[in-house]
Amino acid sequence: MLEITGLVKVYPGPVAAIQGIDLDVPLGMFGLLGPNGAGKSTFMRVLAGLLEPTSGRVTLDGIDVLDRPHWLRERLGYLPQDFGFYAHLSGRDMLLHLLRLKGVSAPGGVGKLADELLERVNLSFAAKRSVKGYSGGMRQRLGIAQAIAGNPRLLIVDEPTAGLDPEERLRFYHLLAQLAEERIVLLSTHIVEDVAVLCPQFAVIRAGQLVARTTPRAARDAMAGRIFEGVVSPSELPALRESRQVTQELLVEGRHRVRVYEPEGDVPAGFEKVAPTLEDAYLVLMRNGALPGLRAPLNGGAGAGGVATAEVHA
């Protein structure tokens, strides 16, 4: 179990990037969803020991990792949002270099370990190819290979699918799901699909505050009977945006289909009730900071940063 209590990070200015986050992360895959600039990367860097928090406590399996950063490094795998490679090196040589930098050892030597890791992330076929010839998905898998060296207890991945094409994203989903079977995997993303596909539980962060902790199913159920869809002409869209909470605007077969959120369940003229999606719930959370069907708080009230998080419903 990863436990975060009252975590605050204030930059000079002052700029409060993280405002009193309380969060428990269990074994398996857990998502941290929020827009760019919400504080996700700062949060991840604090958890990875790369930034010192202003205040708060972080424990992994009961050990205070802020007081024992060396203990954490032996049990941490980290794939940051921007991972640099030496493009002229082969994939295998790049991985060997990273393993030596991390000080990872193995019974059969680091060369054998590198081969095993490349096999695990399905890159053996490209082991001798230069990294500059790798696709975005291949680079991300190489990054994961170094992150899982040493069989870490905690794996942190920051925006891992950004920029990947659909096929590469699906391949990466399968890899992350396998890795989450035996460790804590904390996935930071602004892509709702990542959470919908991978995460049994997730939290939503907005402006450095945690505004919800829930499940994809519970978030969708909270919107039941409150999402409506209809066809709208382009000339009607500006007025609709002013008068309604628009969650999505879709172009289907050349027609503008618009989804709106109605808290009281009142059906707008020309619209019909539809099943809510996680995208609908997320966009309403971003706008309103709460969902009607989720109870709050979960972790002891507003806490140091005034954060109220949503109840998890199975």
C-alpha positions in Angstrom: 0.0 0.0 0.0 1.2 3.5 -0.9 -0.2 6.1 1.5 0.0 9.9 0.9 -1.1 12.2 3.7 -1.4 16.0 3.5 1.1 16.3 0.6 1.9 20.0 -0.3 4.4 21.4 -2.8 4.8 25.1 -3.0 7.2 26.7 -5.5 8.6 30.2 -5.0 6.1 32.9 -6.0 4.4 31.3 -4.2 2.8 28.7 -6.5 1.0 25.9 -4.8 1.4 23.0 -7.3 0.1 20.4 -4.8 -2.4 21.4 -2.2 -2.8 18.9 0.7 -3.4 15.6 -1.2 -4.5 12.6 0.8 -4.6 9.3 -1.1 -4.2 5.6 -0.5 -3.0 3.5 -3.5 -3.5 -0.3 -3.3 -1.8 -3.1 -5.2 -2.5 -3.1 -8.9 -3.2 -0.3 -11.4 -4.3 3.1 -10.1 -5.0 6.1 -12.3 -4.3 9.8 -11.6 -6.4 11.7 -14.2 -6.2 15.4 -14.8 -5.5 18.1 -17.5 -2.0 19.3 -18.3 -0.9 21.7 -15.6 -3.0 20.2 -12.9 0.0 19.1 -10.8 0.2 15.5 -11.8 3.9 15.5 -12.9 4.9 17.5 -9.7 3.0 14.9 -7.7 4.7 12.0 -9.4 8.2 13.6 -9.1 7.6 14.0 -5.3 6.6 10.4 -5.0 9.7 9.3 -7.0 12.0 11.2 -4.7 13.0 13.8 -7.3 11.3 16.7 -5.6 11.2 17.5 -1.9 7.6 18.3 -0.7 6.9 21.4 1.3 5.0 19.2 3.8 3.2 15.9 4.1 4.0 12.2 4.5 4.5 9.4 2.0 4.8 5.7 3.1 5.2 2.5 1.1 4.3 -0.6 3.0 4.5 1.4 6.2 8.0 2.9 5.5 8.3 6.7 5.3 10.0 7.1 2.0 10.6 10.8 2.4 12.9 10.0 5.3 14.5 7.0 3.5 14.9 7.9 -0.1 17.6 5.2 -0.7 15.2 2.5 0.5 12.6 3.8 -2.0 15.0 3.8 -4.9 15.7 0.1 -4.5 11.9 -0.5 -4.8 10.9 2.1 -7.4 10.5 2.0 -11.2 9.9 5.3 -12.9 9.0 6.3 -16.4 8.9 10.1 -16.6 6.9 12.0 -19.2 10.0 13.0 -21.1 12.5 10.2 -21.1 15.8 11.0 -22.9 17.7 8.4 -25.0 21.0 8.4 -26.8 19.6 8.1 -30.3 22.8 6.7 -31.8 22.9 3.7 -29.5 21.1 0.4 -30.1 18.2 -0.4 -27.9 20.2 -3.1 -26.1 23.2 -0.8 -25.5 20.9 2.0 -24.3 19.2 -0.4 -21.9 22.6 -1.7 -20.7 23.7 1.9 -20.0 20.6 2.6 -18.0 20.9 -0.6 -16.0 24.5 0.3 -15.1 23.5 3.8 -14.1 20.8 2.4 -11.8 23.3 -0.1 -10.3 21.1 -3.1 -11.1 22.8 -6.5 -10.8 21.6 -9.9 -11.8 22.8 -13.5 -11.2 23.7 -13.9 -14.9 25.0 -10.4 -15.4 23.4 -7.2 -16.8 23.7 -8.4 -20.3 21.5 -11.4 -19.7 19.1 -9.2 -17.7 18.9 -6.7 -20.6 18.0 -9.5 -23.0 15.3 -10.8 -20.6 13.9 -7.3 -20.2 13.8 -6.7 -23.9 12.0 -10.0 -24.4 9.5 -9.1 -21.7 8.6 -5.8 -23.4 8.6 -7.4 -26.9 11.7 -5.5 -28.2 14.1 -8.4 -28.8 13.6 -8.1 -32.5 14.8 -4.6 -32.4 17.6 -5.0 -29.8 20.4 -4.2 -32.3 18.5 -1.4 -34.0 19.4 2.2 -33.2 17.0 4.0 -30.9 16.6 6.8 -33.5 14.7 4.3 -35.6 12.3 3.3 -32.9 8.6 4.4 -33.0 7.1 6.2 -30.1 5.6 3.0 -28.7 8.9 1.2 -29.0 10.7 4.0 -27.1 8.0 3.8 -24.3 8.5 0.1 -24.1 12.3 0.6 -23.8 11.6 3.1 -21.0 9.4 0.5 -19.2 12.2 -2.1 -19.6 14.6 0.1 -17.5 11.8 1.0 -15.1 11.0 -2.7 -14.2 14.6 -3.7 -13.8 15.1 -5.0 -10.2 11.4 -6.0 -10.0 10.2 -2.8 -8.3 7.4 -2.8 -5.7 6.2 0.6 -7.0 6.0 1.6 -10.7 5.3 5.2 -11.6 4.4 6.0 -15.2 3.8 9.6 -16.3 1.7 10.2 -19.5 3.0 7.0 -21.0 0.6 6.9 -24.0 0.7 10.5 -25.1 1.5 10.6 -28.8 1.1 6.9 -29.5 -0.9 5.7 -32.4 -3.9 3.4 -31.6 -2.1 0.1 -32.3 0.9 1.1 -30.1 -1.4 2.4 -27.4 -3.2 -1.0 -27.3 0.1 -2.9 -27.1 1.2 -0.7 -24.2 -2.1 -1.2 -22.4 -1.5 -4.9 -22.4 2.0 -4.5 -21.1 1.0 -2.2 -18.2 -1.9 -4.5 -17.3 0.5 -7.4 -17.0 2.9 -5.4 -14.9 0.1 -4.4 -12.5 -0.6 -8.0 -11.5 2.3 -8.1 -9.1 3.0 -4.5 -8.0 1.6 -1.0 -7.4 1.4 0.8 -10.7 0.5 4.5 -10.5 -0.5 5.8 -13.9 -0.6 9.6 -14.5 -2.5 10.7 -17.6 -4.8 13.3 -19.2 -6.2 10.7 -21.5 -9.6 9.4 -20.2 -9.4 6.3 -22.3 -6.2 5.2 -20.5 -8.1 5.1 -17.2 -11.3 3.6 -18.7 -9.2 0.7 -20.1 -6.7 0.1 -17.4 -7.7 1.3 -14.0 -10.1 -0.3 -11.5 -9.8 2.8 -9.4 -8.6 6.3 -10.1 -8.4 9.8 -8.7 -9.0 13.2 -10.4 -6.7 16.1 -9.8 -7.5 19.7 -10.6 -5.3 22.8 -9.9 -3.2 20.8 -7.4 -6.2 19.4 -5.5 -7.8 16.0 -5.4 -11.4 16.4 -6.4 -12.5 12.7 -6.7 -11.4 9.2 -5.9 -13.7 6.6 -7.5 -14.0 3.9 -10.1 -14.9 4.2 -13.7 -18.2 2.4 -13.1 -19.2 4.6 -10.1 -18.3 7.8 -12.1 -20.5 6.7 -15.0 -23.3 5.7 -12.6 -23.2 9.1 -10.9 -24.2 10.7 -14.3 -27.0 8.3 -15.1 -30.1 10.1 -16.3 -28.3 13.4 -16.6 -26.6 13.1 -20.0 -28.5 13.9 -23.2 -27.6 13.9 -26.8 -29.0 15.7 -29.8 -28.2 17.0 -33.3 -27.4 20.7 -33.4 -26.6 23.0 -36.3 -23.3 24.8 -36.2 -25.2 28.2 -35.9 -26.9 26.9 -32.7 -23.8 25.7 -31.0 -22.6 29.1 -29.4 -26.0 29.7 -27.8 -26.1 26.1 -26.5 -22.7 26.4 -24.9 -23.9 29.5 -23.1 -27.1 27.9 -21.8 -26.1 24.3 -21.2 -23.2 22.3 -19.8 -21.9 20.8 -22.9 -19.7 17.7 -22.3 -18.9 16.6 -25.8 -19.3 17.8 -29.4 -19.1 15.0 -31.9 -19.1 15.1 -35.7 -20.9 11.9 -36.9 -21.5 11.4 -40.6 -21.2 15.2 -41.1 -23.7 16.1 -38.4 -23.0 17.8 -35.1 -24.1 15.6 -32.2 -23.8 17.3 -28.9 -23.9 15.8 -25.4 -25.1 18.0 -22.5 -25.2 17.5 -18.7 -28.5 18.3 -17.0 -28.1 18.0 -13.1 -31.9 17.7 -12.6 -32.4 15.3 -15.5 -34.6 17.7 -17.5 -34.6 16.7 -21.1 -33.7 19.6 -23.5 -35.9 20.0 -26.5 -34.7 17.8 -29.4 -32.4 15.7 -27.2 -32.7 12.2 -25.8 -31.3 10.5 -22.8 -28.1 8.5 -23.4 -25.7 6.3 -21.4 -23.0 8.4 -19.8 -19.3 7.8 -20.5 -16.3 8.3 -18.3 -15.4 11.3 -20.6 -18.7 12.9 -19.6 -18.0 12.4 -15.9 -14.5 13.7 -16.2 -15.5 16.9 -18.0 -18.2 17.6 -15.4 -15.7 17.1 -12.6 -13.3 19.5 -14.3 -16.0 22.1 -14.6 -17.9 21.6 -11.3 -15.4 19.9 -9.0 -17.9 17.3 -8.0 -20.4 14.6 -9.2 -23.9 14.4 -7.8 -23.9 10.7 -7.1 -20.6 10.5 -5.3 -20.3 11.1 -1.6 -17.4 13.1 0.0 -15.1 13.3 1.8 -13.2 10.0 1.8 -9.9 10.8 3.5 -10.7 12.7 6.6 -12.4 15.8 5.3 -10.8 18.9 3.7 -7.4 18.3 5.3 -4.5 20.7 5.0 -5.3 21.7 1.5 -9.1 21.9 1.5 -9.4 18.7 -0.5 -12.6 16.6 -0.4 -12.4 13.3 -2.3 -15.3 11.2 -3.6 -16.4 7.9 -2.1 -15.6 4.7 -4.0 -18.6 2.6 -4.9 -18.1 -1.0 -6.1 
